Amino acid sequence: MLAFKLAIKNLIGAGLRTWLNVFVLSLALVMIVFQSGIIHGWDVQARIDTTEWAIGGGEYWHDNYDPYDPLTLDDGHGLLPPELSGLYNDGQAAPVLVTQASVYPEGRMRNIILKGIDPDQKIIKLPSSQMAGDTSVINALIGTRMANATKLNKDDLVAVRWRDENGTFDATEIRIAGIFRTNVPEIDNNQIWIPLDRLRKITGLEDNATYVILKQGITSIPTVPGWIFKDRDSLLSDIESIIKAKSIGGIVMYIILLSLALLAVFDTQVLSIFRREKEIGTYIALGMTRWQVVRLFTVEGAMHSVLSIFAAAIWGTPLLFLVAKYGFAMPKATEGYGLTIAEKIFPVYALGTIIVMTLIILITTTIVSFIPSRKIAGMNPTEALRGKVQ
């Protein structure tokens, strides 16, 4: 208790030097919590958006289909089996047919992926209902990324060429019936959506599908020969890998921030011991053991972390709350990264992260304060009173 009282008195007496250290430590703590909250918030939003816009409750893939290999699209489809047809008829699934194609906006050729989906589907948030209506022309749907890349606008007519099941090239004009905005590039980049029945008709692939999206919350997952079921965890594995990579990069930043803050505390302790040699000698001369004085200076240094936690709570909590409420705007350029990133990321702060980082700061600050304080144990009281260290 005596060491604690003396430590508080000495810290207050140090004035600005103490509060600068406290601010640096609190800044490190707030920045670490903020960055981890951004990464966690991105993870949560990306999973929600991808689930709602693209994968639903999971997907069945034709066993020859590989979304990362366009060469598999020629054979990566098959007749919809009865098990999946039943789910489709019950409104529990949405079949998707995928084929390669080329589009010619303003006479320029661009290779794309042409996808067909039922305009009446309610499985994912894709506004496919915009493709319904006039059947004299094929109504198409594209995302904002595709619209920007091709300079296409709503109601524009554009030529599209594809190959049917026999490998014969064919072409027609389609009308851009709608342009949707989404954070999920996997249903937007270089893709054009048209009604499923029209794509089946022009390719000659009647009753075929490449993959089938299931409704969220579906519990009956039948085994279908020739089709591979992909649950949400496997479909979100790419996002998980990216988040892990970003988290590792975040740890490096945490170490840098914390190291800078601890360096300030270490330098302060070294300077304090150097300037307070007579005070240390007086403590020893008055009957305190050397290790009691070491404990005093260690507690004094550790109190910087305690004060920094209170400081971080005072000025950091309102700031972090505002960011969580209004979001953190991402640069416009992130749309071209090919990642599921929202225009605004709303941080999600994990209580576990806050507790762990608080304990790390307390422990590391105590260690950093103890290291220079060990020098006191080797001091000669007489020399210390004279201002000289043995």
PALUMMI-236448 format. One record per residue (C-alpha): residue number from 0; residue in one letter; x, y, z. Coordinates in Angstrom, 2 decimals, always signed. Layout:
BEGIN
k_r_px_py_pz
NUM_a_X_Y_Z .
...
This chain:
BEGIN
k_r_px_py_pz
0_m_+0.00_+0.00_+0.00 .
1_l_+2.90_+2.37_+0.80 .
2_a_+4.47_+1.68_-2.59 .
3_f_+1.14_+2.39_-4.27 .
4_k_+0.64_+5.73_-2.47 .
5_l_+4.18_+6.85_-3.19 .
6_a_+3.83_+5.79_-6.84 .
7_i_+0.67_+7.86_-7.27 .
8_k_+2.31_+10.86_-5.60 .
9_n_+5.41_+10.60_-7.79 .
10_l_+3.37_+10.21_-10.99 .
11_i_+1.30_+13.29_-10.21 .
12_g_+4.47_+15.17_-9.34 .
13_a_+6.05_+14.25_-12.69 .
14_g_+3.34_+16.33_-14.39 .
15_l_+3.38_+16.48_-18.20 .
16_r_+5.82_+13.58_-18.58 .
17_t_+3.34_+11.23_-16.90 .
18_w_+0.37_+12.35_-18.97 .
19_l_+2.29_+12.09_-22.22 .
20_n_+3.09_+8.46_-21.45 .
21_v_-0.50_+7.83_-20.42 .
22_f_-1.78_+9.35_-23.67 .
23_v_+0.61_+7.31_-25.83 .
24_l_-0.42_+4.08_-24.11 .
25_s_-4.13_+4.94_-24.36 .
26_l_-3.69_+5.84_-28.04 .
27_a_-2.09_+2.45_-28.71 .
28_l_-4.94_+0.67_-26.92 .
29_v_-7.67_+2.58_-28.76 .
30_m_-5.99_+2.09_-32.16 .
31_i_-5.58_-1.64_-31.57 .
32_v_-9.24_-2.03_-30.55 .
33_f_-10.33_+0.10_-33.52 .
34_q_-8.32_-1.88_-36.08 .
35_s_-9.42_-5.24_-34.73 .
36_g_-13.01_-3.95_-34.75 .
37_i_-12.70_-2.93_-38.41 .
38_i_-11.39_-6.35_-39.43 .
39_h_-14.05_-8.15_-37.39 .
40_g_-16.76_-5.87_-38.75 .
41_w_-15.58_-6.48_-42.31 .
42_d_-15.70_-10.23_-41.68 .
43_v_-19.25_-10.09_-40.33 .
44_q_-20.53_-7.84_-43.13 .
45_a_-18.81_-9.84_-45.87 .
46_r_-20.32_-13.09_-44.60 .
47_i_-23.81_-11.60_-44.35 .
48_d_-23.66_-9.95_-47.79 .
49_t_-22.23_-13.02_-49.51 .
50_t_-24.85_-15.24_-47.90 .
51_e_-27.76_-12.95_-48.82 .
52_w_-26.60_-12.10_-52.34 .
53_a_-24.83_-15.20_-53.62 .
54_i_-24.80_-18.47_-51.67 .
55_g_-27.98_-18.57_-49.58 .
56_g_-28.05_-21.66_-47.38 .
57_g_-25.44_-23.49_-49.48 .
58_e_-25.13_-24.75_-53.04 .
59_y_-25.15_-27.93_-55.07 .
60_w_-22.50_-27.94_-57.80 .
61_h_-22.43_-30.21_-60.79 .
62_d_-19.41_-32.45_-60.22 .
63_n_-17.69_-31.12_-63.38 .
64_y_-18.15_-27.47_-62.41 .
65_d_-15.24_-25.40_-61.12 .
66_p_-15.93_-21.63_-60.82 .
67_y_-12.19_-20.93_-60.97 .
68_d_-11.76_-22.76_-64.30 .
69_p_-13.87_-21.37_-67.17 .
70_l_-12.92_-24.40_-69.30 .
71_t_-15.18_-26.54_-67.11 .
72_l_-18.29_-24.59_-68.13 .
73_d_-18.75_-26.60_-71.33 .
74_d_-19.27_-29.79_-69.33 .
75_g_-20.09_-28.37_-65.88 .
76_h_-23.86_-28.71_-66.16 .
77_g_-26.47_-31.43_-66.18 .
78_l_-30.14_-32.22_-65.99 .
79_l_-31.69_-31.10_-62.73 .
80_p_-32.22_-34.30_-60.69 .
81_p_-35.62_-35.00_-59.07 .
82_e_-34.34_-34.20_-55.57 .
83_l_-33.30_-30.68_-56.61 .
84_s_-36.28_-30.21_-58.91 .
85_g_-38.52_-30.86_-55.91 .
86_l_-36.73_-28.20_-53.87 .
87_y_-37.01_-25.78_-56.80 .
88_n_-40.74_-26.41_-57.23 .
89_d_-41.24_-25.86_-53.47 .
90_g_-39.46_-22.50_-53.58 .
91_q_-36.54_-23.86_-51.54 .
92_a_-33.89_-23.59_-54.25 .
93_a_-32.87_-21.56_-57.30 .
94_p_-31.08_-23.32_-60.20 .
95_v_-28.43_-21.33_-62.08 .
96_l_-27.10_-22.16_-65.56 .
97_v_-23.68_-20.76_-66.47 .
98_t_-22.02_-20.45_-69.86 .
99_q_-19.26_-18.45_-71.50 .
100_a_-20.19_-15.61_-73.83 .
101_s_-18.96_-12.39_-75.37 .
102_v_-20.62_-8.99_-75.23 .
103_y_-20.06_-6.14_-77.71 .
104_p_-20.70_-2.75_-76.07 .
105_e_-20.05_+0.03_-78.59 .
106_g_-18.46_-2.52_-80.92 .
107_r_-15.85_-3.61_-78.37 .
108_m_-15.62_-7.29_-77.47 .
109_r_-15.55_-8.37_-73.85 .
110_n_-15.54_-11.95_-72.63 .
111_i_-18.15_-12.52_-69.93 .
112_i_-20.00_-15.19_-67.98 .
113_l_-23.66_-15.47_-68.94 .
114_k_-25.87_-16.73_-66.11 .
115_g_-29.49_-17.74_-66.11 .
116_i_-31.75_-17.64_-63.05 .
117_d_-35.51_-17.72_-62.50 .
118_p_-36.83_-14.12_-62.41 .
119_d_-39.33_-15.14_-59.72 .
120_q_-36.75_-16.59_-57.33 .
121_k_-36.67_-15.36_-53.72 .
122_i_-33.62_-17.30_-52.56 .
123_i_-31.02_-14.52_-52.90 .
124_k_-31.31_-10.73_-52.97 .
125_l_-30.46_-10.47_-56.67 .
126_p_-33.31_-8.30_-58.09 .
127_s_-34.11_-10.87_-60.76 .
128_s_-37.74_-9.73_-60.98 .
129_q_-36.52_-6.83_-63.13 .
130_m_-35.89_-9.36_-65.91 .
131_a_-39.57_-10.33_-66.08 .
132_g_-42.02_-8.69_-68.48 .
133_d_-41.51_-8.09_-72.21 .
134_t_-40.58_-11.40_-73.86 .
135_s_-39.92_-9.94_-77.31 .
136_v_-36.35_-9.29_-76.20 .
137_i_-34.09_-10.94_-73.65 .
138_n_-34.09_-8.79_-70.54 .
139_a_-30.75_-8.78_-68.74 .
140_l_-29.46_-7.69_-65.36 .
141_i_-25.96_-6.42_-64.59 .
142_g_-24.17_-5.00_-61.56 .
143_t_-22.64_-1.56_-61.20 .
144_r_-19.10_-2.91_-61.68 .
145_m_-20.09_-4.51_-64.98 .
146_a_-21.97_-1.36_-66.00 .
147_n_-18.92_+0.82_-65.32 .
148_a_-16.62_-1.56_-67.20 .
149_t_-18.85_-1.76_-70.30 .
150_k_-20.39_+1.77_-70.14 .
151_l_-23.83_+0.21_-70.36 .
152_n_-26.91_+1.93_-68.99 .
153_k_-30.42_+0.82_-68.26 .
154_d_-32.52_+0.09_-71.42 .
155_d_-29.41_-0.13_-73.61 .
156_l_-29.36_-2.83_-76.29 .
157_v_-26.16_-4.79_-76.68 .
158_a_-25.10_-7.77_-78.78 .
159_v_-24.17_-11.02_-77.04 .
160_r_-22.59_-14.09_-78.61 .
161_w_-22.48_-17.59_-77.12 .
162_r_-22.08_-21.25_-78.10 .
163_d_-24.89_-23.76_-77.83 .
164_e_-24.63_-27.37_-76.67 .
165_n_-23.27_-28.42_-80.09 .
166_g_-20.53_-25.80_-80.05 .
167_t_-22.27_-23.62_-82.67 .
168_f_-21.91_-19.86_-82.24 .
169_d_-25.06_-17.77_-82.09 .
170_a_-25.79_-14.16_-81.21 .
171_t_-28.65_-11.81_-80.39 .
172_e_-29.36_-8.48_-78.80 .
173_i_-30.32_-8.20_-75.15 .
174_r_-31.77_-5.27_-73.24 .
175_i_-30.30_-4.08_-69.97 .
176_a_-33.45_-4.19_-67.86 .
177_g_-31.80_-3.25_-64.60 .
178_i_-28.52_-2.41_-62.86 .
179_f_-28.08_-3.52_-59.28 .
180_r_-25.56_-2.46_-56.64 .
181_t_-23.99_-5.07_-54.41 .
182_n_-20.93_-5.51_-52.24 .
183_v_-20.41_-9.03_-53.61 .
184_p_-18.25_-8.98_-56.76 .
185_e_-18.71_-12.70_-57.49 .
186_i_-22.18_-12.03_-58.91 .
187_d_-21.20_-8.78_-60.62 .
188_n_-17.73_-8.78_-62.22 .
189_n_-17.91_-9.67_-65.94 .
190_q_-21.34_-11.23_-65.53 .
191_i_-24.70_-10.78_-67.19 .
192_w_-27.85_-12.37_-65.76 .
193_i_-30.80_-13.36_-67.96 .
194_p_-33.94_-15.45_-67.33 .
195_l_-33.13_-19.13_-66.85 .
196_d_-35.66_-20.38_-69.40 .
197_r_-34.27_-18.05_-72.09 .
198_l_-30.68_-19.16_-71.49 .
199_r_-31.74_-22.81_-71.59 .
200_k_-33.56_-22.23_-74.86 .
201_i_-30.79_-20.39_-76.71 .
202_t_-28.14_-22.89_-75.60 .
203_g_-30.29_-25.96_-76.11 .
204_l_-29.68_-27.06_-72.52 .
205_e_-33.27_-27.67_-71.51 .
206_d_-33.77_-28.50_-67.81 .
207_n_-30.03_-28.11_-67.20 .
208_a_-28.31_-26.28_-64.38 .
209_t_-24.71_-25.63_-63.35 .
210_y_-25.36_-25.12_-59.66 .
211_v_-28.35_-24.78_-57.36 .
212_i_-28.64_-22.23_-54.54 .
213_l_-30.54_-23.38_-51.48 .
214_k_-32.73_-21.21_-49.29 .
215_q_-31.30_-20.08_-45.96 .
216_g_-32.44_-22.17_-43.05 .
217_i_-33.10_-25.30_-45.07 .
218_t_-32.33_-28.38_-43.00 .
219_s_-32.98_-31.24_-45.43 .
220_i_-29.79_-31.76_-47.44 .
221_p_-30.27_-34.83_-49.66 .
222_t_-27.38_-36.70_-51.24 .
223_v_-27.63_-36.22_-55.00 .
224_p_-25.53_-38.42_-57.33 .
225_g_-23.42_-36.33_-59.71 .
226_w_-23.82_-33.20_-57.60 .
227_i_-21.58_-31.93_-54.78 .
228_f_-23.07_-30.05_-51.85 .
229_k_-21.11_-27.00_-50.67 .
230_d_-22.10_-25.66_-47.27 .
231_r_-21.74_-22.02_-46.32 .
232_d_-18.47_-22.55_-44.48 .
233_s_-16.76_-23.97_-47.56 .
234_l_-18.23_-21.28_-49.81 .
235_l_-17.02_-18.58_-47.40 .
236_s_-13.53_-20.07_-47.08 .
237_d_-12.03_-17.45_-49.42 .
238_i_-13.31_-14.65_-47.21 .
239_e_-11.99_-16.45_-44.14 .
240_s_-8.53_-16.76_-45.72 .
241_i_-8.45_-13.06_-46.56 .
242_i_-9.57_-12.07_-43.06 .
243_k_-6.89_-14.30_-41.52 .
244_a_-4.23_-12.69_-43.71 .
245_k_-5.43_-9.22_-42.73 .
246_s_-5.50_-10.24_-39.07 .
247_i_-1.86_-11.32_-39.25 .
248_g_-0.99_-7.96_-40.78 .
249_g_-2.97_-6.32_-37.98 .
250_i_-0.92_-8.16_-35.36 .
251_v_+2.24_-6.64_-36.84 .
252_m_+0.67_-3.20_-36.51 .
253_y_-0.37_-3.95_-32.92 .
254_i_+3.20_-4.89_-32.05 .
255_i_+4.56_-1.68_-33.61 .
256_l_+2.05_+0.53_-31.78 .
257_l_+2.58_-1.22_-28.46 .
258_s_+6.37_-1.17_-28.85 .
259_l_+6.38_+2.58_-29.42 .
260_a_+4.23_+3.12_-26.33 .
261_l_+6.37_+0.82_-24.18 .
262_l_+9.55_+2.50_-25.42 .
263_a_+8.22_+5.79_-24.04 .
264_v_+7.59_+4.18_-20.64 .
265_f_+11.04_+2.52_-20.64 .
266_d_+12.81_+5.78_-21.45 .
267_t_+10.85_+7.56_-18.74 .
268_q_+11.85_+4.95_-16.16 .
269_v_+15.53_+5.13_-17.13 .
270_l_+15.48_+8.92_-16.95 .
271_s_+13.57_+8.83_-13.66 .
272_i_+16.12_+6.54_-12.01 .
273_f_+19.01_+8.64_-13.33 .
274_r_+17.52_+11.92_-12.06 .
275_r_+16.26_+10.57_-8.71 .
276_e_+19.38_+8.88_-7.38 .
277_k_+19.40_+10.99_-4.18 .
278_e_+15.76_+10.16_-3.59 .
279_i_+16.53_+6.45_-4.01 .
280_g_+19.43_+6.77_-1.55 .
281_t_+17.15_+8.50_+0.93 .
282_y_+14.59_+5.69_+0.73 .
283_i_+17.30_+3.12_+1.42 .
284_a_+18.83_+5.22_+4.21 .
285_l_+15.40_+5.50_+5.86 .
286_g_+15.16_+1.73_+6.12 .
287_m_+13.61_+0.55_+2.84 .
288_t_+15.35_-2.43_+1.32 .
289_r_+16.69_-2.17_-2.20 .
290_w_+14.02_-4.54_-3.53 .
291_q_+11.30_-2.48_-1.86 .
292_v_+12.58_+0.53_-3.79 .
293_v_+12.67_-1.59_-6.95 .
294_r_+9.04_-2.53_-6.32 .
295_l_+8.17_+1.14_-5.81 .
296_f_+9.60_+2.15_-9.18 .
297_t_+8.06_-0.88_-10.88 .
298_v_+4.63_-0.02_-9.49 .
299_e_+5.16_+3.57_-10.52 .
300_g_+5.87_+2.52_-14.09 .
301_a_+3.01_+0.02_-14.13 .
302_m_+0.59_+2.74_-13.00 .
303_h_+1.07_+4.36_-16.40 .
304_s_-0.87_+1.46_-17.92 .
305_v_-3.63_+1.69_-15.31 .
306_l_-4.06_+5.41_-15.94 .
307_s_-3.92_+4.83_-19.71 .
308_i_-6.81_+2.35_-19.49 .
309_f_-8.94_+4.96_-17.71 .
310_a_-7.86_+7.59_-20.24 .
311_a_-8.72_+5.29_-23.15 .
312_a_-12.14_+4.66_-21.62 .
313_i_-12.76_+8.40_-21.25 .
314_w_-11.82_+9.59_-24.74 .
315_g_-11.74_+6.33_-26.72 .
316_t_-15.15_+4.92_-25.86 .
317_p_-17.18_+7.82_-27.36 .
318_l_-14.97_+7.82_-30.46 .
319_l_-15.29_+4.07_-31.03 .
320_f_-19.03_+4.27_-30.40 .
321_l_-19.45_+6.97_-33.06 .
322_v_-17.46_+4.97_-35.61 .
323_a_-19.55_+1.87_-34.84 .
324_k_-22.76_+3.89_-35.24 .
325_y_-21.93_+5.78_-38.46 .
326_g_-19.44_+3.37_-40.01 .
327_f_-15.99_+3.78_-41.50 .
328_a_-16.13_+4.84_-45.16 .
329_m_-13.95_+2.78_-47.50 .
330_p_-12.14_+4.32_-50.49 .
331_k_-13.92_+4.16_-53.85 .
332_a_-11.04_+2.16_-55.28 .
333_t_-11.90_-0.86_-53.11 .
334_e_-14.68_-1.77_-55.56 .
335_g_-12.01_-2.90_-58.00 .
336_y_-10.24_-5.18_-55.54 .
337_g_-12.52_-8.13_-56.24 .
338_l_-13.30_-8.47_-52.54 .
339_t_-16.60_-8.30_-50.69 .
340_i_-16.20_-4.89_-49.09 .
341_a_-19.06_-2.58_-48.22 .
342_e_-18.98_+1.17_-48.88 .
343_k_-18.99_+1.58_-45.11 .
344_i_-17.65_-0.90_-42.62 .
345_f_-19.27_-0.90_-39.21 .
346_p_-16.75_-2.08_-36.62 .
347_v_-17.64_-4.95_-34.32 .
348_y_-15.69_-4.74_-31.09 .
349_a_-15.03_-8.05_-29.36 .
350_l_-15.01_-7.91_-25.57 .
351_g_-12.41_-10.65_-25.54 .
352_t_-10.02_-8.56_-27.64 .
353_i_-10.42_-5.57_-25.34 .
354_i_-9.75_-7.67_-22.23 .
355_v_-6.74_-9.42_-23.76 .
356_m_-5.16_-6.19_-25.00 .
357_t_-5.75_-4.54_-21.62 .
358_l_-3.99_-7.40_-19.85 .
359_i_-1.13_-7.35_-22.37 .
360_i_-0.58_-3.64_-21.79 .
361_l_-0.68_-4.10_-18.01 .
362_i_+1.79_-7.00_-18.07 .
363_t_+4.20_-5.59_-20.65 .
364_t_+4.25_-2.16_-19.00 .
365_t_+5.08_-3.79_-15.66 .
366_i_+7.90_-5.78_-17.25 .
367_v_+9.28_-2.76_-19.07 .
368_s_+9.15_-0.78_-15.81 .
369_f_+10.93_-3.54_-13.87 .
370_i_+13.85_-3.94_-16.29 .
371_p_+15.50_-0.52_-15.63 .
372_s_+14.40_-0.59_-11.97 .
373_r_+16.65_-3.62_-11.32 .
374_k_+19.60_-1.23_-11.37 .
375_i_+18.48_+0.10_-8.01 .
376_a_+19.27_-3.27_-6.37 .
377_g_+22.96_-2.73_-7.04 .
378_m_+23.13_+0.82_-5.70 .
379_n_+25.29_+1.83_-2.72 .
380_p_+23.15_+4.02_-0.43 .
381_t_+26.04_+6.36_+0.38 .
382_e_+26.93_+6.86_-3.26 .
383_a_+23.29_+7.27_-4.15 .
384_l_+22.87_+10.03_-1.55 .
385_r_+25.82_+11.80_-3.15 .
386_g_+24.18_+11.43_-6.57 .
387_k_+26.57_+8.79_-7.83 .
388_v_+25.69_+5.26_-8.88 .
389_q_+28.05_+2.48_-8.01 .
